[in-house]
Structure formats: structure tokens, C-alpha cells
Amino acid sequence: MILAHELTKSFGARRVLRGLDLAVEPGAITLMVGANGAGKTTTLRILAGLARADGGTVTICGHDLEKARGAALARMSFLPQAPRFHPRLTTGQTARFYGELRGRTRRDVDAGLDAWGVLEFADVPTGKLSGGLRQRLALAVFALADAPVLMLDEPGLSLDPQWRRSLQDFLVNEAERGRTILLATHLLGEWEGKADRCLLVEHGRSQGELPPDRIRDCFPRLERDAVPSV
Ligand SMILES: Nc1ncnc2c1ncn2[C@@H]1O[C@H](COP(=O)(O)OP(=O)(O)OP(=O)(O)O)[C@@H](O)[C@H]1O
């Protein structure tokens, strides 16, 4: 379970989060949608412990992210919007590094690379992978954590339709296993009818929920940019 209460964050004079609350339940896929600049990435980075909020609290599976940081971080896996790896390390070296951090065997790592179709690139430096292949490596690393809380920032953008479908199947299955899944996306059509909940973020605040089977109809303004005023 992910709980956030009254999150605030500013970059200089720009107030990006203005008291954002959210509660994300286990056993479901919860989308976070909103216009460009609404604050989705900022929220996810705070929830993942990569950025500090100016105010508010975050709890991951009952562990306060400030007071019990290690316990909270150990229960989550985060896929950033543009994952970056050391360009000279190979796909296999990269996955094994993260696998070791999470206590996975070499066999688990290879199975993960295979599941995401990148085992055949195990000896290729990550700097030479295409964008989609790099994203599939990132997904393999993300999945290796086998964490109860999964957070993803626009995971499908660089994937071809077949792998976007595989990603969806993976997340539906993880939700059925009881994982807590929070995913920021603009690919609304793909998730209609697949996600369980859809949280709307506008101008750094939660603005309620959209029906998960009619997301596009309910929020046509997502087509436009809407950068919050300072
Ligand atoms: N490091 C930063 N320094 C300054 N401003 C930032 C920084 N990171 C984000 N912002 C600003 O915060 C606002 C929210 O950005 P954020 O990336 O959270 O939005 P988003 O909802 O994820 O948008 P998108 O849909 O375009 O990915 C934007 O106005 C952005 O320019």
C-alpha cells in the first residue's frame, strides 16, 4: 500500500505539488493521469525516495519513508521515465549488478532477461542498445526486485505494441498476486478497461478519480499541455 498525505514541492518559485494526497491499494493497477507538467513524475520520484518533498508524508507498506527509509525502499521497485545505465557495462553485467543487490541468483537474472527478450543481448554494452531494448532491460531489472510495491513512470512509450502488451500482461498478473501498482501514463486508450483505478492529478493536486473504462472521454484536456501557474 502507498499512502501520501499533503505532499508539497517547489522548484524555485514554481509550486509543483500543492498538498497532494493519494492512497494506492494492493491487488490493483492504479493509474496516475494528468496533463504535461501536472506533477506526476515529481510525485513518483518523491514516493520512490529519489526526491524530497518540502512537506507531507509518504508511507510504503506501513513504513514511513522519512523515519524508516530502508524498510520503505526495500518494499518498492521504481521504473523511471528514462532509465539510464552505465553505457560501457553490458546488459548482463548491469542485470547481475542489480540482481545481486536484490539477492537474486544468476539463474533468476538470466530468466528475467529472457522474459523481457534481452538475454540474447547479454554481451552488448547498454550504450549500444536501442531505446526499446534499454527499456526492456530496465523492466527486467525492475521485475527482479520482486517487490510488493511497483511504481512505473510512462513505462510503455519506447516499447513496440507487442512488448507494451507483454508489459500489461505482466502488471495484470502482478496485481493478481497482490502487488500494489502505481503507473503514470498518457497511453490512456491502452489502459482503459485494464486498470482498476485512475487518479487524476491537476496542478499538483489530486483531483479525484476517473472511471477506468472511460478515461479518455472523461478527460479530453489531457491532449493539451497545462502547466500550473506559479
Ligand atoms: N528538477 C526540476 N527543476 C525545475 N522544475 C522542475 C524540475 N522537475 C520538474 N519540474 C517542473 O515541475 C513541473 C511538474 O513536472 P513533472 O515532471 O512532475 O510533470 P508530469 O506530470 O510528470 O509531466 P509529463 O506528463 O510532461 O511527464 C513542471 O512544470 C516541470 O517543469
The ligand as a Gaussian input file, in Angstrom:
#p B3LYP/6-31G(d) Opt

LIG

0 1
 N       14.283000      19.494000     -11.370000
 C       13.368000      20.409000     -11.720000
 N       13.661000      21.720000     -11.691000
 C       12.751000      22.658000     -12.010000
 N       11.474000      22.385000     -12.369000
 C       11.121000      21.092000     -12.418000
 C       12.040000      20.040000     -12.086000
 N       11.394000      18.862000     -12.222000
 C       10.136000      19.157000     -12.618000
 N        9.986000      20.494000     -12.721000
 C        8.735000      21.190000     -13.106000
 O        7.709000      20.654000     -12.303000
 C        6.508000      20.584000     -13.046000
 C        5.952000      19.183000     -12.949000
 O        6.818000      18.302000     -13.641000
 P        6.551000      16.747000     -13.697000
 O        7.686000      16.162000     -14.482000
 O        6.308000      16.244000     -12.337000
 O        5.192000      16.691000     -14.511000
 P        4.472000      15.449000     -15.195000
 O        3.055000      15.493000     -14.742000
 O        5.218000      14.202000     -14.946000
 O        4.571000      15.863000     -16.714000
 P        4.728000      14.996000     -18.068000
 O        3.374000      14.442000     -18.359000
 O        5.133000      16.025000     -19.069000
 O        5.783000      13.945000     -17.845000
 C        6.838000      21.040000     -14.443000
 O        6.441000      22.387000     -14.580000
 C        8.326000      20.915000     -14.523000
 O        8.874000      21.839000     -15.408000

